[in-house]
Amino acid sequence: MSDIKLDILSGVRENGKNMYAVEVDDQIFILDCGLMYPENELLGIDIVIPNLEYLEENANRIAGIFLTHGHADAIGALPYFVENHPVPVFGSELTVALAKIACENVPQAKKFNDFHIVDDQTEIDFGDVTVSFFKTTHSVPESLGIVIETDQGNIVYTGDFKFDQTATDGYQTDFGRIAEIGRQGVLAVLSDSTNAENPIEIENEKDVMDYIMDTFEYHNGRIVVSAHSSNLARIQQVLCAAYQNDRKVAMIGHDVEKIVQTAIKLDKLHLPADNIFVDVKEINDLKDNQIVILQTGRSGEPLKSLQKMALGRHRSVKLYQGDLVLITSTPSPARETNVARTRDMIFRSGATVKTVADDLNLSGHASRNDLQLMFNLLKPNYVIPVQGEYRQLDATKECALETGIESDHILMVNKGDVLQYAHGKFQPAPAIDASNTLIDGIGVGDIGNIVLRDRKLLAEDGIFIAVVTIDRKKRKIVDTPKLTSRGFVYVKTSRDLMTEARKIVTKVVQNNLDNKEFDWTHLKQDIRDQLNHFLYEQTKRHPVIMPVIMEINQTFPKKNYKKSKSHKG
């Protein structure tokens, strides 16, 4: 009997960053390799990826990385792993194409090309393990669920999915295949939990298409559509609605042209007309009722661009009276405040706003009924809720309980948990490090809690710099300390505060100079402590305090000057 472990590397009790691993004897099968876009408290951080240390240490055991779909939460961390560990990567044709684009954006991963295209008919034999796939419905074509077939039963990873009876070709779920997997015997299912709290049926894509079509038909001005660049289903609907209403489409956004051109080349995105697109520079040459501006981007980027348009700061588009902004994405709870602020800015510019999510129940993820249908088709022995915050995982647990699955067979996990299957049940095994890896610019993992703490302090309370020049041999301060404040207090209106702070710095430095055991580290820390206490007492703030100590030597060495001989010409 095989030794089986499930590693929860990331993607639970958080939104995004999906990554899990199934260990069968000496082989590791990685399920997705995603990233997460940071919330506001991660100041300056570009993206967050899982801690890859455990996989790097066991790279020689990795059979492959298996991708469910082409969104960043499933493929975004891939470049940061394969740049040093070129293991095989498997995914559908479109998913692999989008993964290649992700690798091209990271210089060190550009050369990686060990990709393998699979579909729902593919079975890959790894000896004691067979990996197969099944079609699912999501907001990007060719999404797949993954089946790890072992001698103990199937381990199923659903990936992002929902059920939509009106889904078109490329988006359809294979219900028969899912039922067949269930009849084979499912040991455990790792199930999408993102939308598990939603008790209302999700609108099918036909209804969304009709909504967008009606919006385009009854508006006579410009239409600015906000969408995620990887939501190809929504982009397809916008193109069709624009064509039906004699409008051209101008695209703006991060990687959108690469993604769209790739999807068109692979016949996953269909152009209703060859001349449907226009360059954004040409929009002023068209009448307002002839143009659609498609503003896309990664998470949060479309809203930032809309704000710039409303304020007149966008490099290409400025909103004005008569414009309609159509927000097609469903904002996460963490971004609801930002959406409200964006809507207000748009109305101030004279334009109007419609949010599809206000009128339709939108999601690319399974509702409660969808989850329960999936459980009834698969009939799993164990359910492991993944992909979501704790309340969403708990909602998935409730769904599973209602279908008759016993409570002790529904496992609530945390990042870093390892579940080992032994003696007919899953048991906790020693955990692994599953902390976040922060990426800022080209730096990977070089930003830690201390740096983030300092950034937070700088953002909230500013910085206070004390510059002192000393002569250590003569044990004296050469010049009056210079104090500078940025983001802390306005110096001109805080003269008394600065004067007193200068006295404190002078006293601390002189006391340290008078000490026979002079120590640079102690001097700087002493300045920080004394200033921190004083400044908090006066302002109730904790700025970042930066002492700068410069030392000079006032004994000048003698120079030898040689008299130069004069020569008569």
Phi, psi and omega in degrees: 000139184287148173271118187242133174227145172247122180256120178267088186284331183185182172083010174236146183061031177196167178254115180099189177061042183287126178195123182220162179220142174247122177256122176237109187055243184261011182248144177241129179245113184269130181252108182066160182207073192257172177240175177225138175276137189288150171276181190297332186288344177268077189297123176081352181284134181279307180214164178235131178237164178294160172287119186262007188300316182298317181290324178296321179291336182242029185300328181291346179263355186283121178282329180169167173251127185246120187256136182273325181198180190260019177275159184299329181289354177243335185236352192295331181270354184306313182302329185281348175262314186286347179296332179246343184225085185285074178270159180297143179238131184240138177187171177293169185303311181291319180300316178296319179298318179290326176294325177295321177298318178299320180290327179295334180281351178243108189311318185290343183255003184301324186279349182293134182210028180270061180259147180225125183273132179231167172215190185289350178264356185279136169231128182246122183268119176246037181086253181281355183232138173240133179251128177225179190219161174216149184288139174228167179255128176210187184275007176226140182296161173060036172286144184227143164270159185238137178240122173259107184270118180236171179287354176261356183127172181279139169251119188249132173244115187286333192064193176285128180207160167208169177249127181220112184290345180259006183301140181272175181302135184097342179243357189283145175274140175265090182295323181297320180293320179297317179296323178296319178299319179298320180292332178290335181107115182251117178288313182207147174238128172265110193249138172306128182239006190304322185245022187294337179286345188278111181275353185264143179298140179283140177297138176282162187292337176295319179293323178295319178299315179298321180297313180295320179299315179297319179299315180294321186293324188259012175243131185263349181264193176292150176238124175251117182257127177257126181208163173281139185296336182266000178273081186292332177298317180290320178298320177299318180296320179296318179297316180294317180295322178296316181297316181295339182246023175055044178244151172261156183243127172251126183259137175225136174148168183291119174063006187297321181294320177299313183294314182295315180296322177296315180296322178294316181299323181271005179063033176259349176228126188252126179275125178291340177204148183294330184257029183291330183268144170229155176290145182299336179291343184266359187294332179286347178275351181253157175289157183301325182275012179245007188230141169234127177257114182263102181263113181238178179165184176279181184308123178088336183294318179302322180294318178299320180293321177297320178298317179296320178298317181294326181271359180076021183254359180285143186291340186238331189226137173234127181285145176211178184308131178100346178285148173241126175258121180250109179269113187262346182270151177269116183289146174288158179305328181291341183252006183297321178297319179294322177297315179298319179295320179295316179301318180298317179299319182295316179296323178296331180284349182103347179277171176242164185230139167232134176246119184303323183294341177287333185251336181231149178274093186262143170186150172263011186236159188293136172278181178302314181295322178297316179298315182293325175295319178299316180295322180290328177285320183277330183050058184285151173286321179232144173243129178238101179293131177224180177059071177162167175284171190302317182298329179285322175298320180294324178294323176295322176300316178298320178300315181294319178300320182292340178270002175100004178282132185292148185301320182283359175254011173245111191256116176271118188244165176235165178300136179092349179293145174235127179249125181250131180269113181212142178056038173081011178205160177277133180230150178295138175241169179308132183286163176241161181290121181231035178289166180283147169250121186263137180241121181232109185065233179266358180277127180246109177079007181269001176255118181243191184297325182293316179296318179296322178298316179296320178297321180295316178296318179298319181290324185270319188236356175081196184228146180231117185249131176242118181251123182230134176251128184233158170243103188289330180293319180270359178053052179212161175272127186284321184218161179300134180303140178258126181248135179228138179235135174227118179073013180248292175223157175276114191302317186297333180259007182230043184297318181297318179299314182293322179297315180293321178296323179296320178297320180296316180298316180300314181296316181296316182295316181295321178299321180288325177293325180286344181282129182298326180265068181293134181221126183298316182297316180297321180299311182295319180293324178297317178298315179301312184298312183293317179292319180301315179297315182294312184294322178292321179299324183273328189237347186061033177233156179238080177290161171287122182258124183238102175279133176239112183251123178245139181245136176236160175240114186271006175268113184269134178290147179285145179247142176265125180248130176261136177288134180271138179280141178266141181240132178275135181279000000 
